Amino acid sequence: MIRVELPPHLRGLARISGEVELDIQGPVTQRSVLDALEASFPMLRGAIRDHVTQKRRPFLRFFACGEDLSHQQPDTPLPDEVASGREPLLIVGAIAGG
Amino acid sequence: MSEVRVLVGTRKGAFILTSEGKRARWDVSGPHFPGWEIYHLKGSTVDPNRIYASQSSGWFGQIIQRSSDGGKTWETPGGEAMPAPGAPPQGQSNKFVYDSSPPTGKPLTTHQWYDGTQHPWEFKRVWHLEPSLTDPDTVYAGVEDAALFRTTDGAHTWHELAGLRGHGTGPQWQPGAGGLCLHTIIQDPSNPGRIFIAISAAGAFRTDDAGITWRPINRGLRSPYIPDPAAEIGHCVHHMAMHPSRPNVLFMQKHWDVLRSDNAGELWQEVSGNLPTDFGFAIDVHAHEPETVYVVPIKSDSEHFTPDGKLRVYRSRSGGNEWEALTKGLPQADCYVNVLRDAMSVDSLDKCGVYFGTTGGQVYASPDAGDTWAPIVRDLPAVLSVEVQTLQ
């Protein structure tokens, strides 16, 4: 079970509270986690990754286990702690603006 | 029993204000979508309980929300639960992709940037949603970077009417201070094929074939701050308004100047007359008097607030040129707010109600066509848009 923590705006958009739990078959990567997340919550499509380019939106970052994973390739395996569910993947909005 | 519903978009959410026909007591609902910018909400005239909202964020992009019960509950079309595990979404309501398909012409890839160089077209947000006059599932969306999109399936999917960007002058369009935005969409109720739009800073355009082909309608506009003041393209039109009974008469608030056209935009003439300043954003027309027009003069393009610390709506009962200040109930000292282009609207009761919202978070209502005013709410986030529904 993969755990994902969304920023408050996206929790509101998806109408959830707390962490999201996802079942993922195969390698656990940014791409596979986001694919599973968007399949469960289609209203998030385009809100984390650009619709066309599938690139991370500029003011969002991905963190786990105290590390910034934002610039890793989408198919790079996420840390074992995330893959095993011991740690969540954090999707964080940049602290900027008002 | 009549009822009025005022749809308010703000920097940090949407609010819905409702009142009985006397417009004396108001209920306030919201914030809906707290923390998100709501550039615009508008209801269908065919089905007033169908309301569309443009929800956006610099972080998370564009979302389209839809209500089918007058704003009590909302959904993201296409965001429904999957029909089967792993199946693709049924719709993608927040997906606005510029048309680059060969059958629809020659899609443009660049427009003029602030420094005069060419810049790629990049979708940023939906500024204005205009539901069709005949079908609650059909809606037009004016977006930044400027283009016109349409849905015919209740906002599940959106498709660009690419003839506008592709009509030939696109490389000359350049952003105004707020971006290169298509902010005004007016449908001609007597001619289904005719739509007027306006873009900052390109100007006004008209289609007579339901969006397939377009042409600029800017003759008569003069903008001394651009290289050719009478150019066909490049005017910073802020907003336009039309009375449905006289669809060939258009009123315009340009960056500077208030103008009118009596021939569907073929030629414009200035009607600023005795206004204290003719810079401004909002403009609207009385529901029952096609020659009664409202504007809110703003001091200048470098000082986006009301002149002399006074919040004054100006009304012309003669279609322009002769204007009277409407001040009763509005602050007349130390008031420095702005009223944005989509933040004024009218109801269709008798007497006509006039409404506007400010960047200071107030929404004012006049139940008597502007003679007197009172705030409905005083402390909302900065108001981006105000639309009014008159419910019978």
Interface residues (C-beta under 8 A of the other chain):
Chain A: P7 P8 H9 L10 G12 L13 E38 A39 S40 F41 P42 M43 R45 G46 A47 I48 D50 H51 V52 R57 F59 L60 G93 A94 G97
Chain B: F33 P34 G35 W36 S57 G58 W59 F60 G61 Q62 I63 T76 G78 G79 E80 M82 P85 G86 P89 Q90 Q92 N94 K95 V97
